[in-house]
């Protein structure tokens, strides 16, 4: 048990500072344990990301089944599904930012230390340990929320949004999927589609413009968001 330093009158008790590695063997042991700890953190946040994606997939499947299985289901169910998936995308982007911090630390050690053990390079960067220490002293996110959303959107969520969009277009353009006595399978005019797109007090044309604007924003987010990909972090991105 560590002993407390003698407390002088009028002063606070001080605990001794944990000793730093004094030999190369102690340094290697400390680095190995730290690498294992960062791997655990990275795997934990990766598991949270996968859970959010699974929630989104499950929600999309449930909403599609509910909306397209019966004519009495309103097309607003699909609009609600789009909003729900967008909320899950925001949650996943936040989790991805934490994951990316720990992954960058693991990648820095693997590239500059463990890879150097297995396949030494003569011109290897020797500044990596100082950069890692600075990151530990003042941790910060590497990518923004917008960049994280763009990355996750391009990997997984764009397909969910497209499926929901196609299902919504099918719902409002197919009279047999509407609540009423339909005599034909496909809408005969654009006016009929606009009428089917009505959502409560909102006219159909306003709902269609809102959906169109949202998907234009998604396209802009996926295609025109700068991804701060650093050449020093040349890992497989998820």
C-alpha positions as CSV (number, residue, x, y, z in Angstrom):
1,X,0.0,0.0,0.0
2,X,1.4,3.4,-1.0
3,X,2.4,5.6,1.9
4,X,1.2,9.2,2.1
5,X,4.0,11.7,2.4
6,X,4.4,13.4,5.7
7,X,1.9,16.2,6.0
8,X,3.3,19.5,7.2
9,X,1.2,21.8,9.4
10,X,-1.1,23.9,7.3
11,X,-0.4,21.9,4.1
12,X,-2.4,19.3,2.3
13,X,-1.5,15.6,2.1
14,X,0.3,14.6,-1.1
15,X,0.3,11.3,-2.8
16,X,3.5,10.1,-4.5
17,X,3.5,10.2,-8.3
18,X,3.3,6.8,-10.0
19,X,6.8,5.9,-11.3
20,X,7.5,6.2,-15.0
21,X,9.1,3.4,-17.0
22,X,12.8,3.3,-16.4
23,X,13.9,0.6,-18.8
24,X,13.0,-0.4,-22.4
25,X,11.3,-3.5,-21.1
26,X,9.0,-1.4,-18.8
27,X,8.3,1.0,-21.6
28,X,7.3,-1.8,-24.0
29,X,5.1,-3.4,-21.3
30,X,3.3,0.0,-20.7
31,X,2.9,0.6,-24.4
32,X,1.4,-2.9,-24.9
33,X,-1.1,-2.4,-22.1
34,X,-2.0,1.0,-23.4
35,X,-2.5,-0.4,-26.9
36,X,-4.8,-3.1,-25.5
37,X,-6.8,-0.4,-23.7
38,X,-7.3,1.7,-26.8
39,X,-8.3,-1.3,-28.7
40,X,-11.0,-2.0,-26.1
41,X,-12.3,1.6,-26.4
42,X,-12.3,1.4,-30.2
43,X,-14.1,-1.9,-30.2
44,X,-16.7,-0.6,-27.7
45,X,-17.5,2.5,-29.9
46,X,-17.6,0.3,-33.0
47,X,-20.2,-1.9,-31.3
48,X,-22.3,1.2,-30.6
49,X,-22.1,2.3,-34.2
50,X,-23.2,-1.2,-35.4
51,X,-26.1,-1.1,-32.9
52,X,-27.4,2.2,-34.3
53,X,-27.2,0.9,-37.8
54,X,-29.1,-2.2,-36.8
55,X,-31.8,0.0,-35.2
56,X,-32.1,1.9,-38.4
57,X,-32.4,-1.2,-40.6
58,X,-35.0,-2.7,-38.2
59,X,-37.0,0.5,-38.2
60,X,-37.0,0.8,-42.0
61,X,-38.1,-2.8,-42.4
62,X,-40.9,-2.3,-39.9
63,X,-42.2,0.9,-41.4
64,X,-42.1,-0.6,-44.9
65,X,-44.1,-3.6,-43.8
66,X,-46.6,-1.4,-42.0
67,X,-47.1,1.1,-44.8
68,X,-47.2,-1.2,-47.9
69,X,-49.0,-4.2,-46.4
70,X,-52.4,-2.5,-46.2
71,X,-54.2,0.4,-48.0
72,X,-55.4,1.8,-44.7
73,X,-51.8,2.7,-43.7
74,X,-51.1,6.4,-44.4
75,X,-48.0,7.4,-46.4
76,X,-47.0,9.6,-43.5
77,X,-45.6,6.4,-41.9
78,X,-42.9,6.5,-44.5
79,X,-42.3,10.2,-43.8
80,X,-42.0,9.4,-40.1
81,X,-39.5,6.6,-41.0
82,X,-37.3,9.1,-42.9
83,X,-37.3,11.4,-39.9
84,X,-36.4,8.5,-37.6
85,X,-33.5,7.3,-39.8
86,X,-32.2,10.9,-39.9
87,X,-32.2,11.0,-36.1
88,X,-30.4,7.7,-35.9
89,X,-27.8,9.1,-38.5
90,X,-27.2,12.0,-36.2
91,X,-26.7,9.7,-33.2
92,X,-24.4,7.4,-35.2
93,X,-22.3,10.4,-36.4
94,X,-21.7,11.4,-32.8
95,X,-20.6,7.9,-31.9
96,X,-18.4,7.7,-35.0
97,X,-16.5,10.8,-33.9
98,X,-15.6,9.1,-30.6
99,X,-14.7,5.9,-32.5
100,X,-12.5,7.8,-34.9
101,X,-10.4,9.3,-32.0
102,X,-9.5,6.0,-30.6
103,X,-9.0,4.4,-34.0
104,X,-6.5,7.1,-34.9
105,X,-4.5,6.4,-31.8
106,X,-4.4,2.7,-32.4
107,X,-3.5,3.2,-36.1
108,X,-0.7,5.6,-35.1
109,X,0.9,3.0,-32.8
110,X,0.4,0.1,-35.2
111,X,1.9,2.0,-38.1
112,X,4.9,3.7,-36.4
113,X,5.8,1.1,-33.7
114,X,4.5,-2.4,-34.3
115,X,4.9,-2.3,-38.1
116,X,8.5,-1.0,-37.5
117,X,9.2,-4.1,-35.4
118,X,7.9,-6.5,-38.1
119,X,9.2,-4.6,-41.2
120,X,11.6,-1.8,-40.3
121,X,11.9,1.2,-42.6
122,X,14.9,3.5,-42.6
123,X,13.0,6.7,-43.0
124,X,10.3,6.1,-40.4
125,X,8.8,9.1,-38.7
126,X,10.1,9.5,-35.2
127,X,7.7,12.2,-34.1
128,X,4.7,9.9,-33.6
129,X,5.2,9.4,-29.9
130,X,5.1,13.2,-29.2
131,X,2.0,13.6,-31.3
132,X,0.3,10.8,-29.4
133,X,1.3,12.3,-26.1
134,X,-0.2,15.7,-27.2
135,X,-3.4,14.0,-28.2
136,X,-3.6,12.3,-24.8
137,X,-3.0,15.6,-22.9
138,X,-5.5,17.5,-25.0
139,X,-7.9,15.1,-26.7
140,X,-10.1,16.5,-29.5
141,X,-12.3,15.2,-32.2
142,X,-10.6,14.7,-35.6
143,X,-13.7,15.1,-37.8
144,X,-16.7,17.3,-37.6
145,X,-20.3,16.1,-37.1
146,X,-21.0,16.9,-40.7
147,X,-18.1,14.9,-42.0
148,X,-19.0,12.0,-39.8
149,X,-22.6,12.1,-41.1
150,X,-21.4,12.2,-44.7
151,X,-19.1,9.2,-44.1
152,X,-21.8,7.1,-42.5
153,X,-24.4,8.3,-45.1
154,X,-22.2,7.1,-48.0
155,X,-21.4,3.8,-46.2
156,X,-24.9,2.7,-45.1
157,X,-27.7,5.2,-44.7
158,X,-28.0,6.4,-48.3
159,X,-29.5,3.0,-49.2
160,X,-32.0,3.2,-46.5
161,X,-33.1,6.7,-47.5
162,X,-33.4,5.6,-51.1
163,X,-35.5,2.6,-50.2
164,X,-37.8,4.8,-48.2
165,X,-38.1,7.3,-51.0
166,X,-39.0,4.7,-53.5
167,X,-41.5,3.2,-51.1
168,X,-43.1,6.7,-50.6
169,X,-43.3,7.4,-54.3
170,X,-44.9,4.0,-54.8
171,X,-47.3,4.6,-52.0
172,X,-48.6,8.0,-53.3
173,X,-48.6,6.9,-57.0
174,X,-50.5,3.6,-56.6
175,X,-54.2,4.1,-55.9
176,X,-54.6,0.5,-54.7
177,X,-52.2,1.3,-51.8
178,X,-54.4,4.3,-50.8
179,X,-57.3,4.1,-48.5
180,X,-60.2,4.1,-50.9
181,X,-62.0,2.1,-53.6
182,X,-59.3,2.3,-56.3
183,X,-60.2,1.1,-59.8
184,X,-56.7,1.4,-61.3
185,X,-53.2,0.4,-60.3
186,X,-51.3,3.5,-61.3
187,X,-52.1,7.2,-60.9
188,X,-53.5,8.6,-64.1
189,X,-52.2,12.2,-63.6
190,X,-49.8,14.3,-61.6
191,X,-52.7,16.0,-59.9
192,X,-53.8,12.7,-58.5
193,X,-50.3,12.0,-57.1
194,X,-50.3,15.5,-55.5
195,X,-53.6,14.8,-53.8
196,X,-52.4,11.5,-52.5
197,X,-49.3,13.3,-51.0
198,X,-51.4,15.4,-48.7
199,X,-50.4,15.2,-45.1
200,X,-53.0,16.4,-42.7
201,X,-53.5,20.2,-43.2
202,X,-50.4,20.3,-45.5
203,X,-51.1,20.3,-49.2
204,X,-49.5,17.6,-51.3
205,X,-47.3,20.0,-53.3
206,X,-45.8,21.3,-50.1
207,X,-45.0,17.8,-48.8
208,X,-43.4,16.9,-52.1
209,X,-41.3,20.0,-52.1
210,X,-40.1,19.3,-48.5
211,X,-39.2,15.7,-49.4
212,X,-37.4,16.9,-52.5
213,X,-35.4,19.5,-50.6
214,X,-34.5,17.0,-47.9
215,X,-33.1,14.6,-50.4
216,X,-31.2,17.4,-52.2
217,X,-29.6,18.2,-48.9
218,X,-28.7,14.5,-48.4
219,X,-27.0,14.5,-51.8
220,X,-25.1,17.6,-51.1
221,X,-24.0,16.2,-47.7
222,X,-22.8,13.0,-49.3
223,X,-21.1,14.5,-52.4
224,X,-19.8,17.9,-51.4
225,X,-18.7,17.5,-47.8
226,X,-14.9,17.6,-47.3
227,X,-13.6,14.4,-45.7
228,X,-10.6,15.3,-43.6
229,X,-8.7,12.2,-44.6
230,X,-5.1,12.5,-43.5
231,X,-2.5,10.6,-45.4
232,X,-0.9,9.7,-42.0
233,X,-4.1,7.8,-41.1
234,X,-4.1,5.4,-44.1
235,X,-6.4,2.8,-42.6
236,X,-9.5,1.2,-43.9
237,X,-12.3,3.6,-43.2
238,X,-15.7,2.4,-42.0
